[in-house]
């Protein structure tokens, strides 16, 4: 199906490219829940210290979205126990219920990288819409496009099936 077609395409030599592409993807995949939460927390802290209610609000609301999204995603991952593509190369339907709580290799569904990126984008778009609705028309497509990057890197690295990315985007948004 869809997951296998995307995985085969992502594993192809044309997509994998050379070591410089691999290095770029390795750097981009570091965009995940931890640095996004730290950035949101720092934004909140800076806003509080500077006396900027708007900055503190943006940081707090983004942090709240990330904590909720990460929590929900971790529970779903633990319960479903879907194996990562690099473990079950040709079987996107390899689920081992309950094992996602203890094993990294069975935490594929949904993609936490994608969920965190979409939670961040959604929170920021919401903040922009409240403060400057006209700017949201430009910012929303840019933020959601950027939110796709972590998920695409995870498919490239054979860490997630394409449907994990779709599910992560859904949970995060």
C-alpha positions as CSV (number, residue, x, y, z in Angstrom):
1,X,0.0,0.0,0.0
2,X,0.8,3.6,0.5
3,X,3.3,3.2,3.3
4,X,5.3,0.7,1.4
5,X,5.4,2.8,-1.8
6,X,6.6,5.8,0.1
7,X,9.2,3.8,2.0
8,X,10.5,2.3,-1.2
9,X,10.7,5.7,-2.8
10,X,12.5,7.2,0.3
11,X,15.0,4.4,0.3
12,X,15.9,4.8,-3.4
13,X,19.4,6.0,-4.3
14,X,18.0,9.1,-6.0
15,X,16.3,10.2,-2.8
16,X,19.0,9.1,-0.4
17,X,21.6,11.0,-2.4
18,X,25.1,11.6,-1.1
19,X,26.7,12.0,2.3
20,X,26.0,15.8,2.3
21,X,22.3,15.1,1.9
22,X,22.4,12.6,4.7
23,X,24.2,15.1,7.0
24,X,21.6,17.8,6.2
25,X,18.8,15.4,7.1
26,X,20.5,14.3,10.3
27,X,20.7,18.0,11.3
28,X,17.1,18.7,10.4
29,X,15.7,15.7,12.3
30,X,16.9,17.3,15.5
31,X,13.8,19.5,15.3
32,X,11.7,17.6,17.8
33,X,9.7,18.0,20.9
34,X,12.6,18.8,23.2
35,X,14.1,21.8,21.5
36,X,10.6,23.1,20.6
37,X,9.5,22.8,24.3
38,X,12.7,24.5,25.4
39,X,12.2,27.3,22.9
40,X,8.6,27.8,24.1
41,X,9.7,27.8,27.7
42,X,12.4,30.3,26.9
43,X,9.9,32.5,25.1
44,X,7.6,32.4,28.1
45,X,10.5,33.3,30.4
46,X,11.7,36.1,28.3
47,X,8.2,37.5,28.0
48,X,7.7,37.4,31.8
49,X,11.1,39.0,32.5
50,X,10.6,41.7,29.9
51,X,7.1,42.4,31.0
52,X,5.7,41.5,27.6
53,X,2.3,39.9,28.0
54,X,2.1,38.9,24.3
55,X,5.5,37.2,24.3
56,X,4.7,35.3,27.5
57,X,1.3,34.3,26.1
58,X,2.8,32.9,22.9
59,X,5.4,30.9,24.9
60,X,2.9,29.6,27.4
61,X,0.3,28.6,24.8
62,X,2.9,26.9,22.6
63,X,4.3,25.1,25.6
64,X,0.8,23.9,26.6
65,X,0.2,22.6,23.1
66,X,3.5,20.8,23.1
67,X,3.0,19.2,26.5
68,X,-0.5,18.0,25.6
69,X,0.5,16.7,22.2
70,X,3.6,14.9,23.5
71,X,1.6,13.3,26.3
72,X,-1.2,12.1,24.0
73,X,1.4,10.9,21.4
74,X,3.4,8.9,24.0
75,X,0.3,7.1,25.2
76,X,-0.8,6.3,21.7
77,X,2.7,5.1,20.8
78,X,2.9,2.9,23.8
79,X,-0.5,1.3,23.3
80,X,-0.2,0.7,19.5
81,X,3.5,-0.5,19.5
82,X,4.0,-0.1,15.8
83,X,7.4,-1.2,14.6
84,X,9.6,1.3,12.8
85,X,10.2,0.7,9.0
86,X,13.9,-0.1,9.6
87,X,12.8,-3.0,11.9
88,X,10.1,-4.4,9.7
89,X,11.2,-3.2,6.2
90,X,8.3,-4.7,4.3
91,X,5.5,-4.8,6.9
92,X,3.8,-1.5,7.9
93,X,1.2,-3.6,9.7
94,X,3.6,-5.0,12.4
95,X,2.0,-3.8,15.6
96,X,3.0,-5.1,19.0
97,X,0.4,-3.7,21.4
98,X,1.8,-2.3,24.7
99,X,5.5,-2.6,23.7
100,X,5.8,1.0,22.7
101,X,6.0,2.0,26.4
102,X,9.3,0.1,26.8
103,X,10.9,-0.3,23.3
104,X,12.1,2.5,21.0
105,X,11.7,0.2,18.0
106,X,8.0,-0.1,18.6
107,X,7.2,3.6,18.9
108,X,6.5,4.5,15.3
109,X,2.8,5.6,15.4
110,X,2.3,8.5,15.5
111,X,5.4,10.4,14.7
112,X,6.3,12.5,17.7
113,X,8.6,14.8,15.7
114,X,5.7,15.6,13.4
115,X,3.2,16.0,16.2
116,X,5.4,18.4,18.0
117,X,6.1,20.4,14.9
118,X,2.4,20.7,14.0
119,X,1.5,21.6,17.6
120,X,4.0,24.4,17.4
121,X,2.8,25.6,14.1
122,X,-0.9,25.4,15.2
123,X,-0.2,27.3,18.4
124,X,1.7,30.0,16.5
125,X,-0.9,30.3,13.8
126,X,-3.6,30.7,16.5
127,X,-1.6,33.4,18.2
128,X,-1.0,35.3,14.9
129,X,-4.7,35.0,14.0
130,X,-5.7,36.7,17.3
131,X,-3.2,39.5,17.0
132,X,-3.0,40.1,13.2
133,X,-5.5,38.1,11.1
134,X,-4.1,39.4,7.8
135,X,-0.6,38.1,8.7
136,X,-2.0,34.7,9.4
137,X,-2.7,34.3,5.6
138,X,1.0,34.4,5.0
139,X,2.3,32.9,8.2
140,X,0.0,29.8,8.3
141,X,1.3,28.2,5.0
142,X,4.9,29.0,5.9
143,X,4.6,27.5,9.4
144,X,2.7,24.4,8.3
145,X,5.2,23.8,5.5
146,X,8.0,24.1,8.0
147,X,6.1,21.7,10.3
148,X,6.4,19.0,7.5
149,X,10.2,19.0,7.6
150,X,10.7,16.9,10.7
151,X,8.3,14.2,9.5
152,X,9.9,14.1,6.1
153,X,13.3,13.6,7.7
154,X,12.0,10.7,9.7
155,X,10.7,9.0,6.6
156,X,14.0,9.6,4.8
157,X,15.9,8.0,7.8
158,X,13.5,5.0,7.8
159,X,12.3,5.9,11.3
160,X,8.6,6.3,10.4
161,X,6.0,5.1,7.9
162,X,4.2,7.8,5.9
163,X,1.0,7.1,7.8
164,X,2.9,7.8,11.1
165,X,3.6,11.3,9.7
166,X,0.0,11.9,8.8
167,X,-1.2,10.7,12.2
168,X,1.4,12.9,13.9
169,X,0.3,15.9,11.9
170,X,-3.3,15.2,13.0
171,X,-2.5,14.8,16.7
172,X,-0.3,18.0,16.6
173,X,-2.8,20.1,14.8
